[in-house]
């Protein structure tokens, strides 16, 4: 084993882990097992600039191939782990070979949920966006005048809707819940984002389910909605959430619950095994949550790298997220789960606004729409554990910097 670290996964968390270990001058042997044929690359741009054709895959790579050789990182592409033997401390690979380890790290991410075949989910023209190949296929479909149905009004679905509309396609978004973004944002933020999309000509239908997709010669041609109406469509984009890739860990006897359960140090129920990123269920403010974001993947992976290298500091998440839709940048600091009050503050520039979340009087999150000052202020307040003076915050003429005093 010679102290070898085996990393299962080839995404953001996997790369951040090995890069941080090498930055810490940790020279142990590292092998990364990556299922995709590509070197690790950024995924958020897939549903935005990459889909628009503004970025190519080589520009999404975290590092070129030479970096891995220079830093003595053995990366095996188009390879998966089929079995983990925690007693023997070895993994079996898809080519049948076995590889021993001293430390094991899961960075397996999550997989988008697909529509069942029973309602037409297997028809041609129905897409999820998980990797660059999905985005490449979808990009070929994005022709002006075509009709797109987006199933799911979360961030991924809305970002795809914005791209499609920007390219001149007719877009309908359906969301089963009472409102778009219901799982991740306040009613106030949902209303702001809804208005933005409708101003761009997107048909948003909330409290609307999908009954079935209708095919013509094996390709989707229409959608029958829950109210019985039929919408002609050429392309369907599915954004109905993800499922953590924890089956391999579960099969190895690790504790899982729609994700691999870890402690504050990223350790699983096996002290020699860690998990990080979208596949990890971590403790946070007396809760167990999965944080599906690039920020968490990087920060948690770097914290785990420090632990593996001999550090003792636990991972203390400070969540932040972002979403780009049209010319609108939505920046989110904190985690609004369980909020019982919101305050909407107009920004200083036209079209800028922020939504501040409170739980039992305490600030827990802020959504900033084209309002970088509100985002930065909110993020600093959250990191300091401070709750702003409500009167100052409610006055749009007040200086946000005063809240940091």
HELIX and SHEET records of a PDB file:
HELIX    1   1 UNK A   12  UNK A   23  1                                  12    
HELIX    2   2 UNK A   44  UNK A   47  5                                   4    
HELIX    3   3 UNK A   57  UNK A   60  1                                   4    
HELIX    4   4 UNK A   65  UNK A   70  1                                   6    
HELIX    5   5 UNK A  117  UNK A  119  5                                   3    
HELIX    6   6 UNK A  132  UNK A  141  1                                  10    
HELIX    7   7 UNK A  155  UNK A  166  1                                  12    
HELIX    8   8 UNK A  187  UNK A  199  1                                  13    
HELIX    9   9 UNK A  247  UNK A  251  1                                   5    
HELIX   10  10 UNK A  277  UNK A  279  5                                   3    
HELIX   11  11 UNK A  294  UNK A  308  1                                  15    
HELIX   12  12 UNK A  372  UNK A  384  1                                  13    
HELIX   13  13 UNK A  390  UNK A  394  1                                   5    
HELIX   14  14 UNK A  400  UNK A  404  5                                   5    
SHEET    1   A 5 UNK A  73  UNK A  76  0                                        
SHEET    2   A 5 UNK A  30  UNK A  33  1                                        
SHEET    3   A 5 UNK A   5  UNK A   8  1                                        
SHEET    4   A 5 UNK A 103  UNK A 106  1                                        
SHEET    5   A 5 UNK A 273  UNK A 275  1                                        
SHEET    1   B 3 UNK A  81  UNK A  85  0                                        
SHEET    2   B 3 UNK A  90  UNK A  93 -1                                        
SHEET    3   B 3 UNK A  98  UNK A 100 -1                                        
SHEET    1   C 2 UNK A 110  UNK A 112  0                                        
SHEET    2   C 2 UNK A 242  UNK A 244 -1                                        
SHEET    1   D 5 UNK A 126  UNK A 127  0                                        
SHEET    2   D 5 UNK A 235  UNK A 238  1                                        
SHEET    3   D 5 UNK A 147  UNK A 151  1                                        
SHEET    4   D 5 UNK A 170  UNK A 175  1                                        
SHEET    5   D 5 UNK A 203  UNK A 206  1                                        
SHEET    1   E 3 UNK A 210  UNK A 216  0                                        
SHEET    2   E 3 UNK A 219  UNK A 225 -1                                        
SHEET    3   E 3 UNK A 230  UNK A 232 -1                                        
SHEET    1   F 3 UNK A 260  UNK A 261  0                                        
SHEET    2   F 3 UNK A 280  UNK A 284  1                                        
SHEET    3   F 3 UNK A 287  UNK A 289 -1                                        
SHEET    1   G 5 UNK A 320  UNK A 325  0                                        
SHEET    2   G 5 UNK A 328  UNK A 334 -1                                        
SHEET    3   G 5 UNK A 362  UNK A 369 -1                                        
SHEET    4   G 5 UNK A 353  UNK A 359 -1                                        
SHEET    5   G 5 UNK A 341  UNK A 346 -1                                        
END                                                                             
